[in-house]
Amino acid sequence: MISIFVITGIQSQDYNIGVRAGLNYSTLQGETEVGETSGFSQGIHFGLNFSWNFTDRFALRGETLYISTGSEKRYSGPSYYVFRNSTGSVYDSGKAVEYFLEMSNASLSLPITAHFKPFKKWEFFGGGYVRFLLSPKAAGFIDYESTDDPENIFFIQSLEYNYFNDVAGQGNNLIAPIELLVGDEVISIPRFAGAYYQYDQVDQNLFKRIDFGLIFGTSYYFNPGFYTSVRVDYGFRDMTNTISDVSLISLNSAGGFNTRDDNDTHLGLEFSLGFKF
């Protein structure tokens, strides 16, 4: 009975199936430390949608969308590095450390939007989304120079992060490591470090798996089926787990990480081309 009602309802209304794809720019908004800046990262999106056209001017649209969002993070200033020798961990203070990271988070997004078309060519819409994080990754580097022993402890290390799969102490061991004299012992560190290389253990991944927020934007129709659109996504949820979101400046008095209880929410801007049948 329910299936008959749904099918009859769809048949009694005009509807369209469509595709949409394009570029997007996104960042994580949150508090920054002294010397830290955040920026927008570029990604792509594409997917299918289904529109219920209740009138010529009003429609409701649901989408299934693949989207890669992210953020850029830069830091310049004092920092630290955790080395591991034969007896345990050694914490070194650094000066004038340069750090860069670009995050790219592949996600499945399910937006639902209401569309209003007051003019023949222009359409305005708004709604919400639920997004499921599939594979958060990042790449960058750290340029490190020790405060206490700058003659022996200085290096540039590449960063290759896979937040859902990396484990504590993980790095790429297929390439010859960087060898440093730390104290009285030669220590090897990987040229490519994983997301949690400096951690003794990982209790939670950095990123949460589900996000949700608001959407609003506008579309311009070149003809009844082909259009271009601009939309803004604004997330409500803090996307980072506090226990794994740590300060870049210093460690705590016990030699552990200082965690950051900031609110890292998504902000995105999408530019799309779409077609509806």
C-alpha positions as CSV (number, residue, x, y, z in Angstrom):
1,M,0.0,0.0,0.0
2,I,2.8,2.4,0.9
3,S,4.7,1.6,-2.3
4,I,1.6,2.2,-4.4
5,F,1.1,5.6,-2.6
6,V,4.7,6.7,-3.2
7,I,4.7,5.6,-6.9
8,T,1.4,7.3,-7.4
9,G,2.6,10.5,-5.7
10,I,5.7,10.6,-7.9
11,Q,3.7,10.0,-11.1
12,S,1.3,12.7,-10.2
13,Q,4.0,15.2,-9.9
14,D,6.6,16.4,-12.5
15,Y,10.1,15.2,-11.6
16,N,13.6,15.3,-12.9
17,I,16.7,13.1,-12.6
18,G,20.0,15.1,-12.8
19,V,23.7,15.1,-12.5
20,R,26.0,17.7,-11.0
21,A,29.8,18.1,-10.8
22,G,32.4,20.7,-10.2
23,L,35.1,22.2,-8.0
24,N,34.8,23.1,-4.3
25,Y,36.9,25.0,-1.8
26,S,36.7,24.3,1.9
27,T,38.3,24.8,5.2
28,L,38.0,23.9,8.9
29,Q,37.0,26.9,11.0
30,G,38.4,26.9,14.5
31,E,40.6,28.6,17.0
32,T,44.2,28.9,15.9
33,E,47.4,29.1,18.0
34,V,50.0,31.9,17.8
35,G,51.8,31.4,14.5
36,E,49.2,29.1,13.0
37,T,47.0,30.0,10.0
38,S,44.3,28.0,8.2
39,G,43.3,28.2,4.5
40,F,41.1,26.8,1.9
41,S,41.8,23.5,0.1
42,Q,40.5,22.6,-3.4
43,G,38.5,19.5,-4.1
44,I,35.9,18.0,-6.5
45,H,32.3,16.8,-6.3
46,F,30.0,14.8,-8.5
47,G,26.8,13.0,-8.1
48,L,23.2,12.2,-8.9
49,N,20.0,14.0,-7.8
50,F,16.2,13.6,-8.0
51,S,13.9,16.6,-8.0
52,W,10.2,16.7,-7.1
53,N,8.6,19.7,-8.9
54,F,5.5,20.6,-7.0
55,T,4.9,23.7,-9.2
56,D,6.8,25.5,-12.0
57,R,8.5,27.6,-9.3
58,F,9.0,25.2,-6.3
59,A,10.8,21.9,-6.1
60,L,12.4,19.6,-3.5
61,R,15.7,17.9,-4.4
62,G,17.7,15.1,-2.9
63,E,21.2,14.2,-3.9
64,T,23.8,11.5,-3.5
65,L,27.2,13.2,-3.8
66,Y,30.8,12.3,-3.6
67,I,32.8,15.3,-2.4
68,S,36.4,15.8,-1.3
69,T,36.7,18.6,1.3
70,G,39.6,19.7,3.4
71,S,41.7,22.5,4.8
72,E,45.2,23.9,4.8
73,K,47.2,24.4,8.0
74,R,50.4,26.4,8.3
75,Y,52.5,27.0,11.4
76,S,55.7,28.9,12.0
77,G,57.2,29.2,15.5
78,P,58.6,27.2,18.4
79,S,57.6,23.6,18.5
80,Y,58.8,20.2,19.6
81,Y,59.5,16.7,18.3
82,V,59.2,13.3,19.9
83,F,62.1,10.9,19.2
84,R,62.3,7.3,20.3
85,N,65.6,5.9,21.4
86,S,66.5,2.5,22.9
87,T,65.1,3.4,26.3
88,G,61.9,5.3,25.4
89,S,60.8,8.7,24.2
90,V,62.9,11.8,24.0
91,Y,61.2,15.2,23.7
92,D,63.2,17.9,21.9
93,S,62.3,21.6,21.7
94,G,62.5,23.3,18.4
95,K,62.9,26.9,17.2
96,A,61.6,28.5,14.0
97,V,59.8,25.3,13.0
98,E,57.9,25.5,9.7
99,Y,54.9,23.2,9.3
100,F,52.5,22.8,6.4
101,L,49.6,20.4,5.9
102,E,46.9,20.1,3.3
103,M,44.0,17.8,4.2
104,S,41.7,16.1,1.7
105,N,38.7,14.3,3.2
106,A,36.7,12.0,0.8
107,S,33.1,11.9,1.8
108,L,29.6,10.7,0.8
109,S,27.2,13.7,1.2
110,L,23.4,13.5,1.2
111,P,22.0,17.0,0.7
112,I,18.3,17.8,0.7
113,T,17.3,21.3,-0.7
114,A,14.2,23.3,-1.4
115,H,14.4,25.2,-4.7
116,F,12.5,28.4,-5.6
117,K,12.6,29.8,-9.2
118,P,11.1,33.3,-9.2
119,F,12.5,34.0,-12.6
120,K,13.0,32.0,-15.8
121,K,16.8,31.8,-15.5
122,W,17.4,32.2,-11.8
123,E,16.8,29.7,-9.0
124,F,17.5,30.0,-5.2
125,F,17.8,27.1,-2.8
126,G,18.5,26.2,0.7
127,G,18.5,23.1,2.9
128,G,20.7,20.8,4.9
129,Y,23.2,17.9,4.5
130,V,24.4,14.8,6.3
131,R,28.0,13.8,5.3
132,F,29.8,10.6,6.0
133,L,33.6,10.8,6.0
134,L,35.1,7.9,4.0
135,S,38.9,8.5,3.8
136,P,40.5,11.5,5.5
137,K,44.1,12.1,4.3
138,A,46.7,14.8,4.3
139,A,50.1,15.6,2.9
140,G,52.8,18.2,3.8
141,F,56.1,18.7,5.6
142,I,57.8,19.8,8.7
143,D,61.1,21.8,8.6
144,Y,62.6,21.3,12.1
145,E,65.6,22.8,13.9
146,S,66.4,22.0,17.5
147,T,66.7,24.7,20.1
148,D,69.2,22.8,22.3
149,D,71.3,21.1,19.6
150,P,70.8,22.8,16.3
151,E,74.1,21.4,14.9
152,N,72.9,17.8,15.1
153,I,69.1,17.9,15.2
154,F,67.7,19.5,12.0
155,F,65.8,17.9,9.2
156,I,62.9,18.3,6.7
157,Q,60.4,15.4,7.0
158,S,57.5,14.7,4.6
159,L,54.1,14.0,6.1
160,E,51.7,11.5,4.5
161,Y,48.6,11.0,6.7
162,N,45.8,8.5,6.4
163,Y,43.9,9.3,9.6
164,F,41.6,6.3,9.7
165,N,44.3,3.7,9.0
166,D,47.6,5.0,10.4
167,V,48.7,3.8,13.8
168,A,51.0,5.1,16.6
169,G,54.7,5.3,15.5
170,Q,53.9,4.6,11.8
171,G,56.1,5.9,9.0
172,N,57.3,4.8,5.6
173,N,60.2,2.4,6.1
174,L,60.7,1.6,2.4
175,I,62.9,4.7,1.9
176,A,66.2,5.3,3.6
177,P,65.5,7.0,7.0
178,I,66.9,10.3,8.3
179,E,69.6,9.6,10.9
180,L,70.2,12.1,13.7
181,L,72.4,12.3,16.7
182,V,70.1,12.8,19.6
183,G,72.0,13.0,22.9
184,D,74.6,10.2,22.7
185,E,72.6,7.9,20.4
186,V,72.0,7.9,16.6
187,I,68.2,7.7,16.0
188,S,66.5,7.0,12.7
189,I,63.2,8.7,11.8
190,P,61.2,8.0,8.6
191,R,61.4,10.4,5.7
192,F,57.6,10.1,5.4
193,A,55.8,10.1,8.7
194,G,52.2,8.9,9.3
195,A,49.5,10.8,11.1
196,Y,50.3,9.5,14.5
197,Y,54.0,8.9,14.2
198,Q,54.9,10.9,17.3
199,Y,52.1,9.3,19.4
200,D,52.8,6.4,21.9
201,Q,49.2,5.3,21.4
202,V,46.1,6.4,19.5
203,D,42.9,6.3,21.5
204,Q,40.8,8.0,18.8
205,N,41.3,9.1,15.2
206,L,41.6,12.8,14.6
207,F,38.4,13.1,12.6
208,K,34.8,12.2,13.4
209,R,32.9,10.2,10.8
210,I,29.7,12.2,10.5
211,D,29.0,15.8,9.8
212,F,25.8,17.8,9.2
213,G,25.0,21.4,8.4
214,L,23.2,24.0,6.2
215,I,23.3,24.7,2.5
216,F,22.2,27.8,0.6
217,G,23.0,29.0,-2.9
218,T,21.7,30.0,-6.4
219,S,21.6,28.6,-9.9
220,Y,21.5,30.1,-13.4
221,Y,19.8,28.2,-16.2
222,F,21.3,28.4,-19.7
223,N,18.3,26.4,-20.9
224,P,15.6,24.4,-19.2
225,G,18.0,21.5,-18.5
226,F,21.5,22.9,-18.3
227,Y,22.6,25.2,-15.4
228,T,25.5,26.4,-13.3
229,S,25.3,26.9,-9.5
230,V,27.1,28.3,-6.5
231,R,26.4,27.0,-3.0
232,V,27.8,27.5,0.5
233,D,28.0,24.6,3.0
234,Y,28.2,25.4,6.7
235,G,28.8,22.6,9.2
236,F,27.5,22.5,12.7
237,R,29.7,19.8,14.2
238,D,33.2,19.9,15.6
239,M,34.9,17.5,13.2
240,T,38.0,16.8,15.3
241,N,38.3,14.6,18.4
242,T,39.9,16.5,21.2
243,I,42.0,13.7,22.5
244,S,43.9,13.6,19.1
245,D,43.8,17.3,18.3
246,V,47.1,18.5,19.9
247,S,49.0,21.7,20.2
248,L,51.9,22.4,17.8
249,I,53.6,24.8,20.3
250,S,54.4,22.8,23.4
251,L,54.0,19.7,25.5
252,N,52.4,19.6,28.9
253,S,54.4,19.5,32.2
254,A,54.3,15.7,32.2
255,G,55.8,15.5,28.7
256,G,52.5,14.6,27.0
257,F,50.5,16.4,24.4
258,N,48.5,19.5,25.1
259,T,45.1,18.8,23.6
260,R,43.0,21.5,21.9
261,D,39.3,21.7,22.8
262,D,38.5,24.0,19.8
263,N,35.5,23.8,17.5
264,D,36.7,22.8,14.0
265,T,33.6,23.2,11.8
266,H,33.4,22.8,8.0
267,L,32.9,25.8,5.6
268,G,32.7,25.1,1.9
269,L,32.0,26.8,-1.4
270,E,30.9,24.8,-4.4
271,F,30.9,25.7,-8.1
272,S,29.0,23.3,-10.2
273,L,27.7,22.5,-13.7
274,G,24.5,20.4,-13.8
275,F,22.0,18.9,-16.1
276,K,18.5,17.6,-15.4
277,F,16.6,15.3,-17.6
